[in-house]
């Protein structure tokens, strides 16, 4: 469950307690996933490197999306219309 699934019902403290509970559940799920990956032979260093590379990829992708957005504004089109011009898939 995501921390955003708590719906505050007017009681701030209740909403915070709900969010804390969900974050603890997410933490436990992540710990279990790490334990499973370690049991499958992955090392912490390898997992950290992979996470680092994913962050770098996401940063580069975000920059590319920003540039496509600015180019689309300049040309007066949508970013979706630019994808074929640059051989991009909509899932990219």
C-alpha positions in Angstrom: 0.0 0.0 0.0 1.2 3.5 -0.8 1.4 6.1 1.9 -1.1 8.2 -0.1 -3.9 5.6 0.3 -4.7 7.0 3.8 -7.7 9.3 3.6 -7.6 11.9 6.3 -11.0 12.2 7.9 -10.4 15.5 9.5 -8.2 14.2 12.3 -4.6 15.1 11.5 -3.1 12.8 14.1 -5.2 9.9 12.8 -4.0 10.5 9.3 -0.4 10.6 10.4 -0.8 7.4 12.4 -2.3 5.7 9.3 0.6 7.0 7.2 3.1 5.7 9.7 1.5 2.3 9.7 1.6 2.1 5.9 5.2 3.2 5.8 6.1 0.5 8.3 4.3 -2.1 6.2 6.2 -0.8 3.1 9.5 -1.0 5.0 8.8 -4.6 6.1 7.9 -5.5 2.5 11.1 -4.0 1.2 13.1 -5.8 3.9 11.5 -9.1 2.8 12.3 -8.4 -0.9 15.9 -7.6 0.0 16.1 -10.8 2.0 14.7 -12.8 -0.9 17.2 -11.2 -3.4 20.1 -11.9 -1.0 18.9 -15.5 -0.8 19.0 -15.7 -4.6 22.6 -14.8 -4.6 22.6 -11.1 -5.1 25.0 -9.0 -3.1 24.2 -5.7 -1.3 26.8 -4.0 -3.4 25.2 -5.3 -6.6 21.8 -4.2 -5.5 23.0 -0.7 -4.5 24.8 -0.4 -7.9 21.6 -1.4 -9.7 19.5 1.2 -7.7 22.1 3.8 -8.4 21.9 3.1 -12.2 18.1 3.2 -12.1 18.3 6.6 -10.4 20.7 7.8 -13.1 18.5 6.4 -15.8 15.4 8.2 -14.4 17.3 11.5 -14.1 18.4 11.2 -17.8 14.9 10.2 -18.9 13.4 13.2 -16.9 15.8 15.6 -18.6 14.9 14.1 -22.0 11.2 14.5 -21.3 11.7 18.1 -20.2 13.6 18.8 -23.5 10.8 17.1 -25.5 8.3 19.2 -23.7 10.1 22.5 -24.4 10.5 21.5 -28.1 6.8 20.7 -28.3 5.9 24.1 -26.9 8.2 25.8 -29.4 6.7 23.9 -32.3 3.1 24.1 -31.0 2.6 20.4 -30.9 2.2 17.7 -28.2 5.2 15.7 -27.0 3.3 12.6 -28.2 3.5 14.0 -31.7 7.3 14.3 -31.4 7.9 10.6 -30.5 7.8 9.2 -34.1 10.2 12.0 -35.3 12.8 10.7 -32.8 12.0 7.0 -33.1 10.6 6.9 -29.6 7.9 4.5 -28.4 5.1 5.9 -26.3 6.2 3.4 -23.6 9.7 5.1 -23.5 
